[in-house]
Amino acid sequence: MWTIFLLIFLTVVFGIAAWLFFIWAVKSGQYDDPERPKHRMMDDDEE
């Protein structure tokens, strides 16, 4: 029975760690698109 509680605890810990890692990656700019600025001049901005 204690193994089930251990596995649930480890799952929660790894889930929280993954969520914190994802939040850190988003805030530090890891998901910014480096190709976007050079293609921005081709967008139509006329309204």
C-alpha positions, 0 to 999 in steps of 0.5 A: 500500500505504501508503494501506491502512496509513494508513486502518487507523491512522486507523480505530483512532485514531478508534475509540479517540477515540470510545470515550474520548468515550463513557466521558467522557459516561457518567462525566459524567452525560450519559446520566442520565434527568432524567424518572425522579425525578418518575415514581419516586413512582408505582412500587410498592415493596411486597414 
